[in-house]
Amino acid sequence: GGKSVVKESVRLTSGETADLGTVALPPPHRVVGRVLDAATRAPVADAQLFHVGENVFAAMQRGMETPEVTDALGQFTLLCPEGQTGQLRIDHPDYAPVMLALHTLPLLDGRAEILLRHGGIVTGKVTGLPAVDAADPEPRMAWVQLRPEGGGLAEMALAASGSAAVEADGRFRIERVTEGTYTLIGVLYDEDINLQAEKKGLVVRDGETLEVALELAGSSLTGRVEM
């Protein structure tokens, strides 16, 4: 099932062989529990659980490992080779992603109980974009991304999927956004233009849609919030 990691320093010289004898591996930490819909308490099947480990930044760079998937009753058993350390990420296409520290998992009768919410939606329009040159073989690229305010690497990993391309008409839409306060970053890039701007203090609430207008002005993107 799982794997464990043991670190031991061994000093060798050229041509030397070291006999480590019998190495006893400690059993991996075992997490058993359920994933439920926060509003209805119904079990959530096919939710993916990833043990990110302590080094969240390294996990973001290499991508997540093969996940554990909940069954029809929302149940899961997860083996964590690094013990009760690091982060647990839960993903489902119908819910906002969740990132929890393993040692703070909510327990009910000794079993982890994880609640998923559908999250909020951030949508809007970028105006004032330069005209598209139909003869240009490399069209411009414009996109927006949400960044949690006051968050660490775990929060950055959680928001890694919180981005969207800006369509030809300037519209964008980011769904399944975890409730919180964010900075919206707008970026426009082509061969001649590389613009970036931020709009801070966007409060996203579960089940609500936040409309944001970003206006391109001069050499930066400036924004205003419409609710």
Disulfide bonds with the S-S distance in Angstrom:
none
